Amino acid sequence: MKGLWDKGCFRRWKRSALEKDDRVFGSLFHYHIKRDGKTGLVTNCKVSLVVMGNCMKEGEDYEDAFAPVPHATSARVIISIAAAEDLKLHSCDLAQAFIQVDKLDEGVNGRIFINPPKGCDEDPDTVFEVLHLLYGIPSSARALHLTLSKWFKSQGFKTAGFEDSIWVREAGGEYN
């Protein structure tokens, strides 16, 4: 939680200060333990805050949740072409990807408030206003895709005509 507070993801509110049409959603901590495949020893422990977006209603709390993802076949074809043509492929993994989104209001209607998750030392009258998209909010993936699309376009990339989530850029007669 400290990392999310440091990044300005929340604002504390008193439940009594909320307006009558503000909705408060649940949240929980998701714990993930990674183990070494051979020894079974714990190699890493991670915890993520998840908003219980399953209670949100399309059209009321958010507009659109669709975000394109590459098909496995497309990825295999691209890897095959790159191997045959001796091309370089680049990929990335974004740390805390959803909080990197430009704005919370991308596809979200109104404000989002959550109850502090169990295990969080907060006054029972406290709720958190969510200022950045988090995992569990239905429109988070779409907002991330729109933010990344804007950046890729600004860098001269274009989508591969067959996949909206695969980006290519021509540089000196070659694609990269």
C-alpha positions in Angstrom: 0.0 0.0 0.0 2.8 2.4 0.8 4.0 2.3 -2.9 0.5 3.1 -4.1 0.2 6.0 -1.6 3.7 7.3 -2.6 2.5 7.4 -6.3 -0.6 9.3 -5.4 -3.1 6.6 -6.2 -5.5 7.4 -3.4 -7.1 10.1 -1.4 -8.7 9.5 2.1 -12.3 10.4 2.6 -14.7 10.0 5.5 -17.7 7.9 4.5 -19.9 10.5 5.9 -18.5 13.1 3.5 -19.5 11.2 0.3 -22.4 12.3 -1.8 -25.5 10.2 -2.0 -24.8 8.9 -5.5 -21.1 8.0 -4.8 -20.7 4.2 -4.8 -18.1 2.4 -2.7 -16.6 -0.9 -4.0 -14.7 -3.6 -2.1 -11.0 -4.2 -2.4 -8.7 -7.0 -1.4 -5.1 -8.0 -1.3 -4.1 -10.7 -3.7 -1.0 -12.7 -2.5 1.2 -14.5 -4.9 4.0 -16.8 -3.9 6.6 -17.8 -6.5 8.5 -21.0 -6.0 11.6 -22.4 -7.6 10.4 -25.2 -10.0 13.1 -27.7 -8.9 13.5 -27.1 -5.2 10.0 -25.8 -4.3 11.6 -23.1 -2.2 9.9 -19.7 -2.1 11.8 -17.2 -4.4 9.5 -14.2 -4.3 6.4 -13.0 -2.5 4.1 -10.4 -4.1 1.0 -8.6 -3.0 -1.4 -6.6 -5.2 -4.3 -4.5 -4.4 -7.4 -5.5 -6.4 -10.6 -3.5 -6.8 -13.6 -5.7 -6.8 -14.8 -4.4 -10.2 -17.2 -7.3 -10.6 -19.8 -5.1 -8.8 -19.4 -2.3 -11.3 -22.1 -1.9 -13.9 -21.4 -1.2 -17.6 -22.9 2.1 -18.7 -23.2 3.3 -15.1 -19.7 3.0 -13.6 -17.7 2.5 -16.8 -18.2 2.8 -20.5 -16.1 0.3 -22.4 -13.8 -2.5 -21.2 -12.5 -3.8 -24.5 -8.7 -3.9 -25.0 -7.1 -5.8 -27.9 -4.6 -8.5 -27.1 -2.4 -10.3 -29.6 -3.5 -13.8 -30.7 -1.0 -16.5 -30.0 -0.9 -17.4 -33.7 0.1 -13.8 -34.6 2.9 -13.9 -32.0 4.2 -17.2 -33.4 4.1 -15.8 -37.0 6.0 -12.7 -36.0 8.6 -14.7 -34.1 9.0 -17.0 -37.1 9.4 -14.1 -39.6 11.9 -12.4 -37.3 13.9 -15.6 -37.0 13.9 -16.3 -40.7 14.9 -12.6 -41.6 17.3 -12.3 -38.7 15.3 -9.3 -37.3 15.3 -8.0 -33.7 12.2 -8.2 -31.6 11.5 -6.0 -28.6 9.0 -6.5 -25.8 8.5 -5.0 -22.4 6.8 -5.6 -19.1 5.4 -2.5 -17.4 5.8 -2.4 -13.6 2.5 -1.3 -12.0 1.1 -0.8 -15.5 -2.3 0.5 -14.7 -1.2 3.4 -12.6 0.9 4.6 -15.5 -2.3 5.5 -17.4 -2.7 9.2 -18.3 -6.0 9.8 -16.6 -8.4 8.0 -14.4 -11.5 9.2 -16.3 -10.6 7.3 -19.4 -13.8 5.1 -19.7 -14.8 5.7 -16.0 -18.0 7.4 -15.1 -17.8 9.5 -11.9 -15.5 8.9 -9.0 -14.4 5.5 -7.7 -14.2 4.8 -4.0 -13.1 1.6 -2.3 -13.2 0.2 1.2 -9.8 -0.4 2.6 -8.9 -4.0 2.2 -8.8 -6.3 5.2 -5.5 -6.0 7.0 -5.3 -2.3 6.3 -5.1 -0.3 9.5 -7.7 2.4 8.9 -10.6 4.0 10.7 -13.9 2.1 9.8 -15.3 5.4 8.6 -12.5 5.8 6.0 -12.8 5.1 2.3 -10.2 5.7 -0.5 -10.9 7.7 -3.6 -9.1 6.0 -6.4 -7.0 8.5 -8.4 -5.3 6.1 -10.8 -6.7 3.0 -12.4 -6.0 -0.3 -10.6 -6.4 -3.9 -11.4 -10.0 -5.0 -11.1 -11.5 -1.8 -12.6 -13.1 -3.1 -15.8 -11.9 -0.2 -18.0 -8.2 -0.3 -16.8 -6.9 -2.5 -19.7 -8.6 -0.3 -22.3 -7.3 2.9 -20.7 -3.8 1.4 -20.6 -4.1 0.4 -24.3 -5.2 3.9 -25.3 -2.3 5.5 -23.3 0.3 3.2 -24.9 -1.3 3.7 -28.4 -0.8 7.5 -28.0 2.8 7.0 -27.0 3.6 4.5 -29.8 2.0 6.8 -32.4 4.1 9.8 -31.1 7.2 7.6 -31.6 6.4 6.8 -35.3 4.9 3.3 -34.7 1.9 1.9 -36.6 -0.3 -1.0 -35.7 0.2 -4.2 -37.7 -2.9 -4.2 -39.9 -4.0 -7.5 -38.6 -3.5 -6.8 -34.9 -4.2 -3.6 -33.0 -1.9 -4.6 -30.1 1.2 -5.3 -32.2 3.2 -2.2 -33.2 5.9 -1.8 -35.9 8.1 1.1 -37.0 10.0 1.5 -40.2 13.5 2.9 -39.8 15.9 3.1 -42.7 13.9 0.8 -44.9 13.7 -1.8 -42.1 11.0 -2.5 -39.6 11.8 -2.5 -36.0 
